[in-house]
Amino acid sequence: MPLPEVLMMIGAALLAGALNAVAGGGSFFTVPSLIFLGVSPVVANATSTVALWPGSLASAWGYRREVAAERSTALTLSLVSALGGVAGALLLVWTPAALFLRLLPFLLLAATLFFTFGPRIREALGARGRAEGASAGALALQAVIAVYGGYFGGGMGLMMLAAFALMGMTDIHRMNGLKSLLGALINGLAVVTFLVARVVDGAIAVPMVAGAIAGGYLGAALARRLPPPYVRRFVIAVGWAMTLGFFARG
């Protein structure tokens, strides 16, 4: 593969890792970048998931104390998240590349909408004051989010935060801890599924993993200096630009 393309992949992963550490939305860069380079849409999404997973695992470890405080809820949601994540990953593996490419603009639109309006949705749901706990409705909602996460994943974190608010959770640190744990679980099982199904391009994934790890480290360092609202606005602008671009292509 030509050096400029390798550098572009590493750069996309570097930026994605940094953004995921600060505000999320890293897949807005990796998946479209790989498709732009001519990678099959299904392989691009699977390879992106593999490349960005180490960062989500590191985030989950960082929130281990907050997760421990929600041990019962975490165990219950982990089960449905695992099942949903595998189901979503299998759906991606079984989806023809042409169909996934037609679905991609709508997946990007859903992710961008949640990223843009997620905080408002979370506040509105939280204001309703539901009782804390993983009810049947909360489990069903988490299962749907997990299937979406295994299939595509963009905006999954904000979807989970909104679901936790619906459950009545108010401690943002515990909510972020659960989001990180469940996200790492969903993506981790998706990674295993993609590797078994051989839909990951290893030659692309390896340099991207290195870029994502470096980006995550730098992003964590920059997070203390950059105002989060400005970072979120940048991610939102990129998300809408990517969404409109793929709708225009279709």
C-alpha positions in Angstrom: 0.0 0.0 0.0 1.4 3.5 -0.9 2.9 5.4 1.9 0.5 8.4 1.6 -2.5 6.1 2.1 -0.8 4.4 5.1 -0.2 7.9 6.6 -3.8 8.9 6.0 -5.0 5.8 7.8 -2.7 6.4 10.8 -3.8 10.1 10.8 -7.5 9.2 10.8 -7.0 6.7 13.7 -4.8 9.2 15.6 -7.6 11.8 15.3 -10.3 9.3 16.1 -8.4 8.1 19.2 -7.9 11.6 20.4 -11.6 12.6 19.9 -12.9 9.4 21.6 -10.8 10.3 24.6 -12.2 13.9 24.7 -15.7 13.8 23.3 -16.3 10.7 21.2 -17.2 10.5 17.5 -14.0 8.9 16.3 -15.7 6.6 13.9 -16.8 9.6 11.9 -13.2 9.8 10.7 -12.1 6.2 10.4 -14.9 4.5 8.5 -15.4 7.2 5.8 -11.6 7.5 5.4 -11.2 3.8 4.7 -14.1 3.8 2.3 -12.6 6.8 0.5 -9.4 4.7 0.1 -11.4 2.0 -1.6 -11.8 -0.4 1.3 -15.1 -2.4 1.2 -17.7 -0.8 3.4 -18.1 -3.9 5.6 -14.4 -4.4 5.9 -13.9 -0.7 6.6 -16.4 -0.7 9.5 -15.0 -4.0 11.0 -11.4 -2.8 10.7 -12.3 0.6 12.3 -13.9 -1.3 15.2 -10.7 -3.4 15.7 -8.5 -0.3 15.5 -10.4 1.8 18.0 -11.2 -1.0 20.5 -8.0 -0.7 22.6 -8.9 2.9 23.5 -12.4 1.9 24.7 -10.8 -0.9 26.8 -8.4 1.6 28.4 -11.3 4.0 29.2 -13.2 1.1 30.9 -10.2 0.4 33.1 -9.9 4.0 34.0 -13.5 4.0 35.3 -13.2 0.8 37.2 -14.1 2.4 40.6 -17.2 4.0 39.2 -18.3 0.7 37.6 -17.7 -1.2 40.9 -20.2 1.2 42.6 -22.8 0.0 40.0 -21.8 -3.7 40.1 -25.4 -5.1 40.0 -26.6 -2.9 37.2 -23.3 -3.5 35.3 -23.6 -7.3 35.5 -27.3 -7.2 34.3 -26.6 -4.8 31.4 -23.4 -6.6 30.4 -25.4 -9.8 29.6 -27.8 -8.1 27.2 -24.9 -6.0 25.8 -22.9 -9.1 25.0 -25.8 -10.8 23.2 -26.7 -7.6 21.3 -23.1 -6.9 20.3 -22.6 -10.3 18.8 -25.9 -10.1 17.0 -25.1 -6.7 15.5 -21.6 -7.9 14.5 -23.1 -11.0 12.8 -25.6 -8.7 11.0 -22.7 -6.7 9.6 -20.9 -9.8 8.5 -24.0 -11.1 6.7 -24.8 -7.7 5.1 -23.8 -7.3 1.5 -21.3 -4.5 1.0 -23.6 -2.7 -1.5 -26.4 -2.8 1.0 -24.2 -1.5 3.9 -23.1 1.4 1.7 -26.7 2.3 1.0 -27.4 2.1 4.8 -24.3 4.1 5.8 -25.7 7.6 5.2 -28.6 6.8 7.5 -26.4 5.2 10.1 -24.2 8.3 10.0 -27.3 10.5 10.3 -28.5 8.6 13.4 -25.1 8.8 15.0 -24.8 12.6 14.2 -28.3 13.3 15.5 -27.6 11.5 18.8 -24.2 13.2 19.1 -25.7 16.6 18.4 -28.8 16.3 20.6 -27.7 13.6 23.0 -27.1 15.9 26.0 -30.5 17.5 25.6 -32.2 14.2 25.3 -30.4 12.9 28.3 -31.4 16.0 30.3 -35.0 15.7 29.2 -35.1 12.0 30.2 -33.3 12.6 33.4 -35.8 15.3 34.4 -38.6 12.8 34.4 -37.1 11.2 37.5 -37.5 7.5 36.8 -36.5 5.1 39.5 -33.0 3.7 39.3 -32.5 0.1 38.2 -32.4 -2.1 35.1 -36.1 -2.5 34.4 -37.4 -4.7 31.5 -37.7 -1.6 29.4 -34.2 -0.5 30.1 -32.8 -3.9 29.3 -34.7 -4.0 26.0 -33.4 -0.5 25.1 -29.8 -1.5 26.0 -30.2 -4.6 23.8 -31.2 -2.5 20.8 -28.3 -0.1 21.4 -25.9 -3.1 21.7 -27.1 -4.5 18.3 -26.6 -1.1 16.8 -23.2 -0.8 18.4 -22.1 -4.2 17.1 -23.3 -3.3 13.6 -22.0 0.3 13.3 -21.4 1.9 16.7 -21.2 5.6 15.8 -23.0 7.6 18.6 -23.5 4.5 20.7 -22.0 6.1 23.8 -24.5 9.0 23.8 -27.4 6.5 23.2 -26.3 4.6 26.3 -26.0 7.8 28.4 -29.6 8.7 27.4 -30.7 5.2 28.3 -29.1 5.4 31.7 -30.8 8.8 32.3 -34.1 7.1 31.5 -33.3 4.5 34.2 -33.0 7.4 36.6 -29.2 7.5 37.0 -27.8 11.0 37.8 -24.1 10.5 38.7 -22.4 11.3 35.4 -19.1 9.6 36.4 -20.9 6.3 37.1 -22.8 6.7 33.9 -19.6 7.3 31.9 -18.1 4.3 33.7 -21.0 2.0 32.6 -20.9 3.4 29.1 -17.1 2.7 28.8 -17.5 -0.8 30.2 -20.4 -1.8 28.0 -18.9 -0.1 25.0 -15.7 -2.1 25.5 -17.7 -5.3 25.9 -19.8 -4.7 22.8 -16.9 -3.7 20.6 -14.7 -6.4 22.0 -17.2 -9.2 21.1 -17.7 -7.5 17.7 -13.9 -7.6 17.2 -13.8 -11.3 17.9 -16.7 -11.9 15.6 -15.1 -9.9 12.8 -11.7 -11.7 13.2 -13.4 -15.1 13.1 -15.4 -14.1 10.0 -12.2 -12.7 8.5 -13.6 -9.4 7.5 -10.7 -7.4 9.1 -7.9 -6.1 6.9 -4.9 -6.8 9.2 -2.5 -4.7 7.1 -4.7 -1.7 7.7 -5.7 -2.5 11.3 -2.2 -2.8 12.7 -1.0 0.8 11.9 -4.4 2.1 12.8 -4.3 0.5 16.2 -1.0 2.3 16.9 -2.4 5.6 15.7 -5.5 5.2 17.8 -3.5 4.4 21.0 -1.3 7.4 20.4 -4.3 9.5 19.7 -6.0 8.3 22.9 -3.0 9.2 25.0 -2.6 12.6 23.4 -6.4 13.2 23.6 -6.4 12.5 27.3 -3.6 15.0 27.8 -5.3 17.6 25.8 -8.6 17.1 27.4 -7.4 19.0 30.4 -6.5 22.1 28.3 -9.2 22.3 25.6 -12.7 23.5 26.3 -14.9 20.4 25.7 -17.7 22.4 24.0 -15.3 23.4 21.2 -14.2 19.9 20.7 -17.8 18.7 20.6 -18.7 21.4 18.0 -15.8 20.2 15.8 -17.0 16.6 16.0 -20.5 17.6 15.2 -19.4 19.7 12.2 -17.4 16.7 10.9 -20.4 14.3 11.5 -22.8 16.5 9.5 -20.3 17.0 6.7 -19.7 13.2 6.4 -23.4 12.5 6.6 -24.3 15.1 3.9 -21.3 13.9 1.8 -22.5 10.2 1.8 -26.1 11.2 1.1 -24.8 13.3 -1.9 -22.8 10.3 -3.2 -25.9 8.1 -3.0 
